[in-house]
Amino acid sequence: MRQRKRKTEHKIGFRFKRMQKVILVFLALVCVLCVAQQNVIYKKQERILELLGDEDFTAPLEEQEPECLLIYEDSAQGQKGYAVMSAVLDQMKVPWASCLAENAETIRLDDYEKIVVAVNQIQLIENKLVDIFDWTENGGQLMLLYPPDNGGLFQSMYHLLGIADVGQNWEYVEKIRFADGFMLGASEKEYGITDPYESSMQVSLERGCKVYAESAGNGGAPLIWSREAGTGTVVVCNLGFFEKEYRGIYCAAYSLLDDAEVWPVINGSTFYIDDFPSPVPAGNSERIFADYHMDIGDFYTQVWWQDVYNLGKKYGIRYTGLVIEEYSDQVEAPFERNKDTRRYEYFGNMLLDMGGELGFHGYNHMPLCLENFDFQGLFDSYRHWPTYEDMRAGLQELNDFCTEIFPEEKFQVYVPPSNVLSEEGRQMLLDDFPQIRAIASVYIPGDAAYEQEFEVSEDGMIETPRVISGYILEDYAQLLAMAELNFHFVNSHFQHPDDVLDVERGGDLGWEEMFRRLSDYTEWLYTAAPSIRNLTGIEMAAAVQQYDRLEVKRTLTDSSLDLELGGFGTTAWLMLRINEGTPGTVTGGQLTRLTESLYLLQADEAHVVIELLK
């Protein structure tokens, strides 16, 4: 009897324990659903970088004498060369001067340490050629920005440039391959040229030349090389491309001229998500339903955002989301409040909880443009705002909407819809929304686009352009991203949730392939630059503010590189290339090695001395 009772008690206990497990699993599922359907609780995030006031920067340096002279010709090629090299020198903070080739005879070469020649018709500087040869061999540093016409005068320069022979035809450059260690992130990789043409001389070089870039395939024509000439140095760029995306390559070429070269960088990686949070498109996508058996809303929540979120967690990315309140085409006040805030709370709180940031994209997706703005026939669905007051009321509604949902947040970054922004719209941001401190549009020019440089404008607005976008990330984007990593030590990428719905933005590839490409890009980025800082949009603005104010006075000796920094804020970041020797003791800062010859310098003081060991 007792034995039967014990068996009964054992069965009851066993069943109760099984029921406990079921109850615990059920409660866990309830908790997950509650988090998914309600708010993700977050605390206000402390920013890694804050914007500084004028009083936080040291005084600017006294004006320096130019150390570099840019000689250029007044032709289409010469103007392109001038544009790309003037931007490179300005942003490397190199004091420089310029001279038209026709006036080269009046130049005092000994006033300069470096000369960059952007001249196709060498006869324009014929009377100065011998002096340039002598100046170089006596310690000068000469850079040829692009190949000139192969005439008799140019042949007289062959030996100085390290050229043994020039072929009859020009090289059709479709891909570029860089020497290991020359450019960050470029080793063991070939970069495709989007619009190739016969841009480069077919040359064979003399012994002693160091080749840093060559065309991939077809014998590998040298595209960038250097050689010693007496006690001087010569660098030749046999490239022939002058679009903005090549600036980083010319910066790297310029840095080969001296035993050591240093230039300020931003040191920041920012990932933006446009139209996020925003209303989710209703209904199904044929491709998404076929792949995931979900409608668009469930796909955004359960697949797209989870993948993007987990990618951010893996690499420490803190996304900057740009809010859209409605997708209507309404452009006349008053503007109705969107009452359905569940997805805003869910997505926004998760983004903020991971250390991210929210900024403004628009009440709807209508750019801030009045009737006088020309959309150039590119945006048939866009409407002009009829009045300044309507345009302001639309953004004010977005501000009120965001503040109601996220009362502790500041909304300091504005991204223009489709990267289109009128002068009136920009002025409205300055006058009526002073909390907006940064505009993040695009770096590369495009039709009707608001193009930017990394800078602080005279009116105080901080320009923080996005460099690349989307999920396709083919040859053009890869070359541009690599070049900017070397020029500004920066990554700035943006994506949209609805990219997956758009064939032109990669939707026909399917989300799995799109996400694989984005994952491959982030792996490349953080493998090439593990020390790059992950920043939100306003932190990127703070980094650009400190970069923009920085000035550099360089004093290079046989044993050290002495840097005096003007406009120094809390910390400055600089890229250092050492072509001869290795760094020793650093006073006033610290070095991180990036490649065999490239270092990232963190300057903690306005005076830095780097010992150079031969």
N, C-alpha and C positions, 0 to 999 in steps of 0.2 A: 504493500500500500504506500509506504513512504517512498519506495523507489519510483512508483508510477507518478507520485506527486512531484518528485524531483524532476522527472522527465517532462512533466507538464510545465513546471516552472522554467525549465531550460528552453523549451520551445517558445514560451511567451517572451522570455528574455531575448532570445535570438531574433524573434520577429520585431521586438521593440527596437533592438539595435539597428536592424535593417531599416525600420521606419525612421530612426534618427538620421541615418545617412541620407534617406530620401528628402527628409525635411531640411537638412543642411544644404543639400544640393539645390533644393527649391529656393531657399532663402538667398543663396548665392546668386542664383539666376535673377531673383527679384532685385537684388542690389545692383547687378549689372544693368538690368533694364531701367532701373530708377536713374542711374548715372547717365545712361544713354538718352533717356527721354527728358530728363530734367537738367539742371545746371551741373557742370563740373565745377566744384568749388575751387577758387584760386585766390592767392594772395597777391597784392600789388607787387610787381617786380621792381627790384632795384636795377638800374641801368649800369652797364659796364662803363659807359662813357657818357658824360654830360656835356652839353654845350657850354662854352666859356664866354665870359665877357671880355671886353677890350682890356680891362685891367689885369686879366689873368695871363696875358702874353708879355714876354720881354720886348724891349724896344727893337725896331728893325735895325739892320746893319747899315753902316754908311755905304753909300753907293760905291760899287766896285768897278774897276776898270775892266773892259771886256777881255776875256781870256780866249774867246773863240771868234773867228771871222767866217761868215757865210758869204761866199761869192756865188752869185747866181746870174743867169741870163734872163732877159726880158722876152721870154717865149712861153708857149703853153707848157712845155716840159719844165722850163725853169721856174715858172710860177707854181707848178705842182710840187717841185722839189723844195722851193722856198716854204710853201705852206706846211708840208710835213716836217721839215727840219726845224722851222721856227717854233712849231708846237712842241717838238721834242726838247729843244734847248730850254724853252720857257719852263716846261714842266719838270725838267731835270734841275731847274734853278741854276742854270749856267749863265753867267754874264756874257753877252755876245753882242756883236755888231754885224752889219751886213753891207755889201757893196755890189753894185751891178758890175758884171764882167767888163763892160765897156770902160769902166773907171778903175779897173784893177791896177793900171800903171801907177796910180797915185798912192797905192797902199804902202805903209811902212810895216813890212812883215814882222819885224822884231817886236812890234807892239803886241803880238799875239802868240799864245802857246799852241793853239790848234787852228787849223783852217779846214773848212768843209767846202768842197767845190761842187756846185750843181750847174754844170755847164756842158751842153751838148756840142756846141761849136767851139772847139778848142782855140781856133784862130782868134776868138774874141779876147783871149788872155795871152796871145802869142808873145807880146813884149814883156810879159811878167813870168813866163815859164821858167827861164833859166834861174831867176831869183828864187822861185818857189822850189826848184830842185835843190839849190844850195841851202836854202833855209831848212828844208826837210833833213838833208844829210848832216846838218849842223845841230840837230836836236829837235827840230820842229815835228809836229804831229799832223799829218795830212790825211783827210778822208775824202775819197771820191764817192759822191752820193749816188751817181748812176753812170752807166757806160756812155761815153761820147761817140760821135761819128768816128769811124775807123779810117782816118785820113793820115797823111804824112806827118802832120804835127803830133797827132796822137801816138804814132809809132815811135816818135822820139821820147815818149814817156814810158815805153814798154818796160825798160830795165828798172826804172824807179818804182813801178807798180808791181814788179815781179812777174810780168807776162813774158813767156817765151815765144808764143805764137798765137795769132788770132785766125779763126776759121773764116771761110767765105760766107757762111750763113749765120743766122741768129738762132738761139736756142728757144724752142717752144716749151716753156716751163709749165708743167701741169701739177707737179708736186715738189715740195721742198723737204729735204732731210737735213737736220741740224746735228752738228758734232756733239758727242756726249759732254754734258756739263756746261755747254755754252748758254743754253736757255732753259730755264726752269720748266720742267714738265715736258720737254721736247725730245728727250732721249728715246731711242728705239721706236720712233714714230715718224710716219711720213704725213705731211700736211698738204691737203689738196688745195689748188688754186681755183676759185670759182669761175673766173673769166680769164683763162690763160691766153697768152699770145706770144709772139716771138719777141721776148722782152730782154734777152740777155745775150751777151757775146759768147761765142764758142771759143774758149781760150784753153791753152795749156800753160802751166805755171812753172817758174824756175824753182829750183831747190831752195828750201828755206822758208817758203810760204806756208803759213798755217791756214788751213781751210776750215771754216766754221759752219758753212751752209753750202749745199749743192743741190742741183735738181735731181730728183729721183728718177732713175731710168735713163735710157738713151745716153749712157756713158757718164752721167753724173757731172754736168758742167758746174764748175765752182761759181757760187753766187756771192759769198762773202769770204774774204781772206785778208790776212795781214802779213806784213813782212818788215824786217828791220832794214832801214836805209841809212847807212852811216851810223850816227848816234840818234837818228830819228825813227819814227814809226809811220807806216803807211797802212791804211785800211781801205779796201775797195769793196763797194757794194755793186754787184753786177746783177741787180734784181729787177729794177724797172717798174715796180709797183708803188703807187703813192697814195692809195686810199688810206683812210683813217685807221683801218685795222692793222696796218703795217708799222705803225709808230713804234710799237714795242720792239720790233726787229731792228729798226734804225737806232733806237736807244741802245740796244745791246751792242750794235756795231760801233757806235760812238764810244762806248765804255771800254773798247779794246785799245784805244789810242795811248793811254798812259799806263804806268806801272800799277796804278790803283785809281779807281773812279767810284764816286759815291753820289747818289741822288735820292731825294726824299720820295717816300712812298706812303700809301694810305694804310696798308695792312688791314684789310677787311673783306669779309665774305658775307653777302646778304642775299637771301632768297625771298622774293616777293610772290604773293599769290593774289593776282587781280580778281575782282568780282568774288571776293570771299571775305566774310560771309555775304551771301546774297540770296534772293529767291531762287529755289531750285526749279529747273524746267520740269513741267509736268509731262507725264506719259512715258512712252518707251522709245528707246533707240534700237533699231534692228540689230546692230552689231553687239551692243551690250546685252540685249536679251538673249541673243544666240550664244554668247560666251558665258553669261552669268545667270540667265533666267531671272533677271531683276528689272524693275523699272528704274528710271534715271535717279529718282530720289534715293531709293535703297542702295543703288550702286555708289552714289556719292558718299553715303554714310558708311557703308559696310566694306567697300573695296577701295575706292579712290582715296578717301581721306585717311583710312587706316594705313595704306601703303605710304602715302606722303608723310603722315605723322611718324611712322616707324622709321622712315629714312632720316627724318630730322633728328629723332632720338639717337640713331646710330652714330651720327656725325656731330651732334651738338648744335645742329641748325636751329635757329630761333626765327621762325617765319614772321614776315610782316604781311598781314592780311589787309586788303583794301576793300572797304565796305561799299556795297550798292544797296540802297533801300528798296528800289522798285525797278522793274524793267519797262515801265511805260514810256511813251514818247511825250509825256506832258511837259510843257515848257512855260506854262503860265500859272502864276500863283492864284489861289492858295493850293498847297500841296498836302494831300491826304496822308496821314500817318499809317504805316504798315503795322497792323496789329498782331500779325503772326510772327512772334519773335522766338519761337522754340528752337529753330535751327540756328539762328544767330547766337543764342545763348549757348547751345551745345558746341558748335564749331568755334565760336569766339572764345569761350572759356577754356576749351582744350588748348587752343593756340596760345592764349595768354598764360595758361598754367605751365606750358613748356618754356616760358621766358620770352614769348614772342610779343608782337606789337600789332595794334590796329591803326590804320590810317584811313583817309578819305579817298574814295574813287568817284562818287557822285550820288546825288539823289536817285538819278537814273543814269543811263549810259550816254547821255548827251554831253559832248564836250562843252566847255565854257567859252562859247563863241556867239557873238551877236550877228546881226544880219549882214554886216560888211565882211564877214570872214569867208574865204574861198576854200571849200572842201576839195577843190580840184577834181570833182566828179568821182571821188573815191568812196564816199560814204552816202549812198542813196537813202538810207534809212534814217540818217541823222537830221535833226531839225535845229535851226538857230533859235536861241533864246530871243524873244521879241524885245526885251528891255533889260537893262542892267539890274533893275530891281527884281525882276523875275529870276534872273540868274543867281543873284544873291540869296533870294528866298529859298531856292532849291537847295543850295548848300547849307543854309541855316537849318532847314528841316532835317537834313542828314545829320548835322551836328547835334540837334536836339534828340533825334532818334538814338544815336549812338550813346549820348550822355545818359539817357534814360536807362539803357540796358547795361552799360558799363560805366557807372558813375565815378569810379576811381581812376579811370584812364584819361590820359592826355592824347589828343589826336593831332599829331605834329607833322605828319607826312601826307602829302597829296600826290596822287598819281593820276594824270589826265586820261580819260577814256580814249582808247586807241592812240594814246600819246599825242593827242591834238590839244593845243592850248593857245588861245588868242592873247594878244597883248592886254586887252581889256580884262579877260579872265584872270590873267596873272596879277594884274594890278588890284583886282578885287580881292584876291587872296591876301595880298599885302595890307590893304586898307581895312578890310572888314573881318578878317580871320587871322589876327596876329599870332594865335597859337600855332599856326602852320609855319614851320621853320624851314621845311625842305620840300622841294619838288623832285620827284623821281620819274623822269620821262625816259628818253633814249640817248645813247652815246653816238650811234651811227645815224647819219642823216637819212631822211626818207621823205616822200611826198607828204606835205602838210604836217609833218611831225615836228614837235618841239625838241630840237636837238640841243644837247648839253655837253659841257665839259665838267670835270670834277673841280668845282671852284665855289667860292662865295661871291655872289654878284655884288655890284656896288650898292644896291639897295638893301643888302643884308640877307636876301634869300639864298639858301644853300642849295646848290645844284648837285644832285646825286644821281647821275644817269644809270639806267640799267643797260648792261652790255650785251647780253644774249637772252634768248627766250625759248620757251616751249620744250618739246620732247624729241623733236626730230634730231636736232643737234648734229648736223652733217658737217662737211668739210669747212664751210665758211665759219660757222659758229665755233668749231674747235680751234681753228687758227686764231680767230679773234680772242677767244678766251685765253689761249696760251700767251698771245702777245700782251694782253692787258695784265696778266699775272706777272709778267716780267717788267712792264713799264710802270704800273702803279701798285703792284702786288695786291690786286683787287679781283674779286669775283662778284658779279652782280647779275642775277638771273631772275626772270619772272615767268610764271606759268598761270594758266587759267584752269579752273575745274572743267569748263566745257571744251577745252582743247580736244578731249577724247570724242566729242561729238562732231568735230569739224574735220573733213577730209583734208583740207589744205593745211591744217595744223597737225596732221599725223593720224587722224582718227581711223583711217583705213588700215593702219598698222595693227590696231587692236591695243587695248590698255596694257596687256602683258609686255608687248614689245616696246611700247612707249615708256613704260616704267623701267624696263631694262636699260634703255638708253640713258634715262635720267640717272639711274643708279650707277651706270658705267662712268658718267660724267663726274658724279660726286666722288666716286672712288679715285678717279684720276686726279681730281682737285686736291683731295686731302692726303693722297699719297705724295703728290708733287710738293705740296705746301702744308705739311701737318701743323706748322706754327702759325698759320693764318688765323686771325681772330674772327669768330662768328659774331656778327653784329645784326641788330635790328635796323630798321630804316632810319630812326633818329640817331642811333649810335653811329651808323655810317655817316650821317650828316656831321656829327661831332668829330669823327675821324677826318673827314674832308676839311672841316674848319681848321683843324690843327695843321693838316698837310698844306693847305692853301696859304696860311700865314707864314710858313717856315721859309727862311732864307739860309743859304749856306755859303760860308767862305772857306775855301779849301786851301791848305798849305801842305804840299807834298815834298818830302825830303827823302834821302836815301834810306832813312831809318824809321820814318813815321809819317802818318797822315793826321794832320791837325785840323779839326773842324770847329769853326765858330758859328753858332746858330743864332740867327735873329728871328724874332717872332716866335720864340719857343714857348709852348704852353705847358702841359703837365708832362708829356712824354712825346718824343719824336721818333719816327721810324724811317730808316734809310736803307737802300740797297747798296751793297758794297761789292765791287768786283776787284779782285786782286790778280793781276796778270803776271806779276813777278814777285815771288816770295810767298810767305805765309804770315798771317796775323799773330802777333804776340800779345802782350798785356794791353788791355783796354781800360782807359781811365775815363769815367763819366758815362759809361754805357756798357753794353754787353752784346756779344755776337752770337748768332746762331748760324751754323753752316747749312747752306741749301744745296749747293752742288760743289764740284771740285774747286771752282773759282768764285762762286757767288755766296754772299753772306747777308743775313738780315741783321741790321744794327738797331738796337733799341737804345736811344739816347736818353739818359735820365737827367742830364744836365745840359746847359747851353754851351758847354765847352767839352769836346771829346777828343782824346788823343789815342790813336791806334798805332801800336808798335808794329813795324814791318820787319820781318826776319828774312834775310836773303838766303 
